[in-house]
Amino acid sequence: MASSPPPPSQVAALPRSLGVFGGVLLTLSCVTPASSLFIVVPPLLQSQGSGAVISLLVAAVLSLGVGLCYAELGTLVPSAGGEYSIVGQVLGRPAGWLVFVISIVSLLVIPPIIALGTAGYLGSVLTMDPAVAGALVMVVAVAVGVLDIKSNALITGVFLGLEVLAAAIVTVLGLTHVRQPVSTLVHAVVPDGQGGTSPFTAGLLISGLAVAIFTYNGFGTAVYLSEDLRDPRRSVARTVLWSLLAGVLVITLPVVAICLGVASPDQLAAGDLVAVVDDWAGSGVGTFVSLCIAAAILNAVIVMVIQNGRVLYASARDRTWPDPVNRALGTLHPRWGSPWVATLAIGLPGAVLALTVPIDALLGFTGVVVAVIYLLLGVAALAARRGRHRSTDAWRMPLWPLAPVLTTVVLGYTLTQQSWRDLLITLAVLAAGVLYWFAYLRPRTGTHWVLSLPADQSPATTTAPALAAATTSPEHP
C-alpha cells in the first residue's frame, strides 16, 4: 500500500503581512477598472448601446449579493484556495473539485486574454505584435508575482493610481462634453452602426448580463489573499466589500460619461473608446489614457498571476495531484515567502497561450464560468449556517438568506440565456474534471485529498488535525 503524503499542517504557511489597505490595492488591481472599462465594456456598448449602463447597474446589484457571500464565506473558510476551498468545505469535496476545475481553466485563460489588449494601447508610441506584447506582459507579471506580497501591493498600488487617473479623466471629459440627453440612460437605445437605433430590451439585458458581471469580476481576490491578510476573519469581509464598491464607481461612472458625451450612438457601436477621448480632448490626452490602460493591463495580470499561484499552491496542500507534483507546487520561496513554483506553473503557460492561441474568442466562456462560480457560492452561502460551520467565528451578512437566494435564482436564469457554444465549452471542462475525479481522486480520497485550512485559521471549534480527519470521514461527503 502506498504511503500517505505529509499532512497539510506540514506544508509551509504563507506569511501574514498584509493589512486591509494593501489587500484592497491588490484586489482592486485585479478588478482592474481601466482595462475592464476599455477592453470588456466596449463589446457591451456595441451590443447594448446606452443600455450598457442599465446592465452594469443590475450587474452591480448582483455583484453586491455575491460580494456578501464572498465576505461571509471568505471569513468562514479563509483559504488561499478561494472559491474551490470554500465550496469544498461547505458543499463537499466533489463540488469543490468541480469549482477548482472550471476555475483553473479560467485562471489559465483570463490573464492572457487581458494581456493581448496591451499592444493596441501602446500603438501610439510603439508598434508591437499583439501576441508578442501579450506574452511579454505575462512574463513580466510572473516575475513580479514571485516577489513577497508587500512588494506586490506596492507595485500594484502605483499602477492602480494610474488607471484610476485614466478613468477619472474619461469621466470628467465625458461630463463636460455632454451631447446626449440624460433620458438616454433610462430609455436606452441600441445603435445599428448605420445611423439608426432600436430600443434596449429585457432580452438584451439578460443576454449581456454575464459579460456585465465579468466587468466587475475580481473583488473575490480578497479570499485568495486570506492567508496573507492579518486577522482574516475580520479583514477579508472589509477587503471584499470596499474593493467591490470602489470597482463599481471607477467603472460605471466613466461609462455613464461616455454614453452622455458621444457625438452620436454610432460612436458606441464602433467600440473605440480611445477615439472618443481623442474627439473630446485631442490625441495627446488620448495617448496618455492609452498608456495608463496599458499599465492597468499589466497591473491586472500581475494580480491575477499572484492569485492564481495561490490557488494552485492550495490545491497542492490539499494533495490534489501525485505526490511529487504536490511537493513542488507547495514550495515557498525561502526569501520572499511566495508560492513561486505554483506561480510559474500557472503563469508561464499563459505566455505560451498568448503567443499561439486566439484565446480572446473565449471571453464569453469566461463570463459563463464566472456566473457558474458565483451561483455555487450562493448555494454555499445558503448551506454555510448549518452543521459544524454554524458556530464558527465569522463575519455574517445582513438579511440572510436574501442575498444568496436572489443571486442563485438570477444567475441560474442568466446561464440559460447564454450562448450554447460557451455553455458547451464549460460542460466539456466539467466533464474532464469528473473523469479525473473518478479516475484518480475518488479512489484515493481516504488519504490523498483533504480540503485544508492553515492551522491558525481552522474553525474555532475544530483543531487542524481534527478538521483534516473530518473532511475525510464518511459523514463528510
Secondary structure, DSSP 4 states (H G I P E B T S, - for coil): -PPPPPPGGGSPPPP--B-HHHHHHHHHHHH-HHHIIIIIHHHHHHHHTTHHHHHHHHHHHHHHHHHHHHHHHHHHS--TTTHHHHHHHHH-HHHHHHHHHHHHHHHHHHHHHHHTTHHHHHTTT----HHHHHHHHHHHHHHHHTS-HHHHHHHHHHHHHHHHHHHHHHHHHHHTS--S-GGGGTS-EEE-SSS-EEE--HHHHHHHHHHHHHHHTTTTHHHHTTTTBSSHHHHHHHHHHHHHHHHHHHHHHHHHHHHHH-SSHHHHHHT-HHHHHHHHH-HHHHHHHHHHHHHHHHHHHHHHHHHHHHHHHHHHHTT-S-HHHHHHHTPPPTTT-S-HHHHHHHHHHHHHHHHH--GGGGHHHHHHHHHHHHHHHHHHHHHTTSGGGTTS-----TTTTHHHHHHHHHHHHHHHTS-HHHHHHHHHHHHHHHHHIIIIIGGGHHHH------GGGS-TTS-HHHHHHHTTSTT--
